[in-house]
Amino acid sequence: MSALEEATATLSDVYPWPAEPAVGIAGSDGRVVRVAGAEQGPSLQATVTYVREFLGGEWAAGDVAISNDPAVGCADVTQLTVVRAVEGGVVAARLRIPDIGGYRLGGLAPESHDVWGEGARFPALRVSVGGVPVEQARTMFVLNSRVPDLLRRGLEALEATTAELAAAVPTAEAAAAAWAQDHDCGVAALQLLRPGSYEASAPIDTGQAGAAAVVRGRLAIADGAAELDLSGSDPEIDAPVNSTASHTADCCAAELAARLPGFPATAAGLSALTLDAGMGRVTSAGPRATTALATGYTARAIRVVVSELMDAAGAPRQDTDWWERSGAEAFASRVDTASNVLSAERTRAIADFADTQELTA
C-alpha cells in the first residue's frame, strides 16, 4: 500500500460514516502529480493553486491553510481541504466534515438562497505559520459549526495526514516527469476517439417536482486535439444543484478515465484536452450559487453527458454503467432524497458521535 493509499485509509476512519477522503501531492511548482482516494484530482489542484496564489510571498514551508470554498476548488462547503507547504512542494488532503454552519446540519439546505445559507466559507485561512498553530484562526473556524469537536477532529486528522505525506513529495524533476506522463497518457487515450463533433444532454433529476436544469455537452475531436464544451448547459439556478467548475472537472476526468483505457483522472490527464465548463452555468457555478446537492444529482447528469459523448465518438464499452460510476452510494448515504436534507441516519450518527465521552471529556 502506497503512502497516499494509507493516508486515505486513515482518513476514512475519522468518522463513523463515509467521509470521501482525497489526498494529493504537488512538486515545488504546485502542480499536483500524485492523488489517491475520492476522484477529486482536478479540484484538489484548483484548491492548491488558489491557496498558493492567495497567500503569495507569505506562503512558506511549515504553513498550513484550510479551504472549503466552492468558488475556489471545493464542490460544497463541507469539503474541508488542508493545504500544507513543505520543503520542495505542497501536500493537500480533503475530508467531508459534519457541519460548518448554515441553515441545516451538514450543509444541505434546499431553502437557502445563496451559499452562505449552506455554511461558512473559508477560501484560504492559515491555521499554522512556520509550524506554529494560529489558535485564533482555529477557534474561529471550529466555532462556525454545531459540532465544533467533530470539526476539530477532522482538522487534526487532515493536518496529521499532510504532515506524514511530506516525506513523499517528489523532486522537481520527478514531479515534472509525472505530470508529463499523465498528460501524454491522456493524449494517447483521446486518440481512441473518432474525429468529429458530437452533442449530448441530460436533465439534473432530483426526483422533485418542477422543471429540471439541463446539462448540455459538445465534444469536438479534430487534428489530434479534443475539446469538451459544457457552456451550453442551463444557467445556474436557485437550487442547490449548481456544480462548481472544479467539481465539473472532477466529474469529467472521472468519466473519461472510466471510458478511455489509460486516461488518468488527474489534473495532468485532463490537461490533454480543452474543457469549458461555461460561466454562470449549472456546470460552472458562481461564488453565490448553492451547490450542496451537486455531488449527487448534478454529478450524475454531467457523467451521463460525457458517457454519451464517449459512445458517439466510439469509445470502448464498459461493463459498468454511469450510475454505478457516479458516486451514487456515497451521496445516498448522507441525503434523504425525499426532502434533500441530511438523512435521519446520518443526523443521528453525528449526534451520537458528538456526544461520546472521548470528544467531550
N, C-alpha and C positions, 0 to 999 in steps of 0.2 A: 504494500500500500504506500503510495507516494505521500509526501508531506502535505500536499493540498487535499488529498483524499482523507487523510487522518484529521485534518482541520475541519472539514465539513462534517465528518462523523462526530467529532467533539461538539460542534455547534448544534447538531441535531438533538443532542441530549440536554440542552439548556432548559427547555420547557417540555411538559408532557403533552405536546401537540405539534403538528408539523410546522417547523419554523422556516423551511425552504432556504437553508443557508447557501451562500455562494462566496467563493474566495478568488482573489486574483493577485498576480504578482507582475509588477512592471519593472523595467530597467531604469536606468538613470534618465532616459528621455521621457518617462511617464507613459510609455506605450505598454499596455497590459498584454503579456505574451504567454502567461500560463493561467488557466482558470480551472475551477472544479466546482461541483455542486449544481445548484439550480442553473438553468440555461439563461444566464444573465451577463455573458461576457461583454457585449456591446454597451450595456448600461453601466456596468462597473467601470468601463473605460471612460464613459461620459462623466461619471462622478469624480474619478481620479483627475481627469483633465480640468474640471471646474475647480476643484479644491486647490490644485497647484496654481492655476491662473489667478484665482481669487486672492490667495494669500501671498502670491508673488515672492518678493525678496524676503518676506518674513517667514517663509516655509523652509525648515531645515531639519536635518536628521534629529530624531527624538521627538518631533512634533506629532501630535495625533489630533485629527479633526473628525467630527461627525457630520453626516449629511443625511437628511431624509426628504429632501425637497423634490417633488415630482418635476419641477421645472428645470432641474439641473442634472437629473440622471436616474432618479428612482421612479418606480411605477406608481407608488402611492406613499402616503406619509408614514405608513407602518413598516416600510422597508428601511431599516436603520443600517447605514453604512459607516464603517470606521475606516479611515484612510491614515496610514502611518508612513511618515518619511523615515527611511533608514539609509545607512551608508550604501551608496550605489544604486538606490532605487526606491520603489514605493510598494507597499503591501496594502491590500484592501480586503475587507470581509463584511458580509452583509447577513442580516438576520431579520426575520419578520417579528416585530415586537407586539406585545399585547395591546398597548394603548398609548396614544400621545395626545390625549385631549379630544376636542371636537364635540359634536352633538352626542355621539354614542361611543360606547366601549368598542375598541378595535378599529376605529376609523371608518366603519361602514355606516354612513349616514345619508340615506337616499333623500332626506328632506333638506340637505344642505344646498345652499345656493352658490357656494364657492369653496375652494379647497380649505379655507380656514375653518369651515364647519366640520371638516373631516379630521383636523388635528393641527397641532403646531408645526411650523416649518422651520428647519434649520439648514440653510444652504451650505454653510461651511463654518462650523463653530469649533474653534480649537479647545480641546479639553486637556491637553498636555503641551507644554512648551519645553523643549530640550530635555524631555524625560520627566519633567516635574508637573504633576497634576495641577490643573487650574480648578480649584474647588468651587469657586463661584459659578463658573460655567457649567460644571457638572450638576450642581444643585439646581440651577435654573432649568437645566434640561430635564432632570428626573421629576421635578415637581410639576411639569406640564403633562402629568399622567395621573389617572385614577389609581394606578398601581405602581407607585414610584419604586418600590423594592424590586419588582419584576423588571422594570426598565433598567434599573441599576445593574441587576443581574445580567441582562443581555449585554449592556455596555461593557461590563467587566469581562465577559466571555469573549466578546469581539476583540477587545484590547489584548487579552492574553493570547488569542489565536494569532493576531497580527505580529505580536512580539516573537512568537515561536517561528513564524514563517520568515522572519527577517533573514535567517541563515540560508534560505532557499533563493534569495534574489540572485539572478544571473549576472554575469559580467556584461558590460556594454556590448561586447562582440557577440556573446551568446544570445543576448536579448534581440539584437538586430537580426541574427540568423533565424531565430524562432519566428519573429514577425514575418520575415521574407518567406519562410517555408509555408506558414499558414496562408499568406496571400497567394503564393504560387499554387497551393493546393486548391484554393478557391477558384482561381482562374482555370485550372485544369478541369475541375468538376463542372464548371459552367459550360465548358466546351462539349459536354454531353447533350446540350440542348440544341434544338433546330433553330436556325436563323429565322427571324420573323417577328411580328408584333402580335401580342395576344392580350385579351382582356378577360376579366372575371370580376364577379361581385358577390357579396354575401351580406345579409342583414345581421345586425347585432341583436340576437334573440335573447331577451331577458326573461321570457315567459310571462311578462306583464302586459296589461292592456295598453293600447296606443301604438302609433306608428314607430317602427324601429329605424334607427340610423343605419346607413348602408356603407360598408367598406368596399371601395372600388379600386382595382389594381390593373396596371398595364405593364407587361413585360416586353421589352424590346431587345432582341439579340441580333447584332449586326457587326460585321468587320471585327470579330473577336472581342467585342465589348458587350456588356449587359447593363440594362437599366431597368430597375424596378420602381415604378411610379405609383404611389398611393394618394397623390394630391387630388384625385378626382373623388375621393371619399366625401361624405356629407360633412358640413361644418360641425364643429363641436357643439354639443347640445347641453341643455340644462338638466343633466342626468349624470350620475357617477360612472359613466362608461367611456369617458374620453381617455384615449391612450396617449401617453406622452411619446415624444419622438424616440426616446431611448427604449421605452418598453416595446414600441413597434419594431425597432431594430432587433431587439431580443427575439421577438416572435418570428420575424423574417429569417434571421440567422438560424434559429432552431428548426424551422420547417425546411429551409434549404438543406441543412445538414441531414435531416431525416429523409429527404427525397433524392439527394445527389450524393452518391458514394464518394467519400473523400473530402466533402465540403466541411471545413471546421466552423463550429458555431461560436466564433470569436470575432473580436473587432477586426483583427487582421484578415480573417476569412471574408468578412463582409466587405472589406475594402476592395475586394476583387470586382465589385460591381458598384454602380451608382444607385443609391437609394434615396428617393424623395418621398418623405412622409407627409408632405404638404405643410401648410402654415395655417393654424387655426382650424384644423380638421379634427375629426374624431380619431385620426391616426397620428396627430401631432398637437396635442392639447397645449393651450397657453397656460401661463402661470396661475390664472384664477380658476381654471376649469376643475371640476370634480372628477376624480379618477379611481375611486376606491374599488369599483367593480370591474375595472378594465382587465385585470389579470385573469378573470374568468370569461366573461361574456365577450369582450372585445378581442381578447387573445384568440378565442376560437374563430371568430369571423376573419381576423387577419390571416390565420393559418389556413383556413378554408380557401381564401382567395389565392394565397401563394401556392397551395397544393394544386388547385385547379389550373393555375398558370403553368405549373410544372407538367401537369397532364397534357395540356395543349402543346407544350414545347417538346414533348416526347421524353420526359424524364422517366427513369426506370420505376416500375411499380413497386410498392412496398407492401409487406404483409400486414402492417398495422394501418388503421385509418386515422384521419386528422383528429377525431375525438379522443382516441387513446393517446395521441401525442400532445394534446392541448393543455395538459396540466389540470384537467377537469377534477381529478380526485383531490388534489391539494385545495382547489377552490371550494369544492363541495364540503370539505372537512371543516370549514370555518363559516360558511354562509348558509343562512336559511333562505333558500331560493324563493319561498313563498312571499317573504317580506323584504328580502335583500338587506337584512341586518345580520349581525353576528349570531350564529346558531346558538340555541339554548345549551347544547352540549359544550361548545367552546366557552360560552359565558360562565357556565358552572365550573369548568376546568380552571379557568383563570381565577375565579373567586376562591375556589378550594386551594389552589396552589398559593395564592397570595396570603392565605390565612395560615399557612404552615408555620410551625414554630421556628423552623430554620430561617425563614425570612423575617419574621417579626421579632425574634429574640434580640 
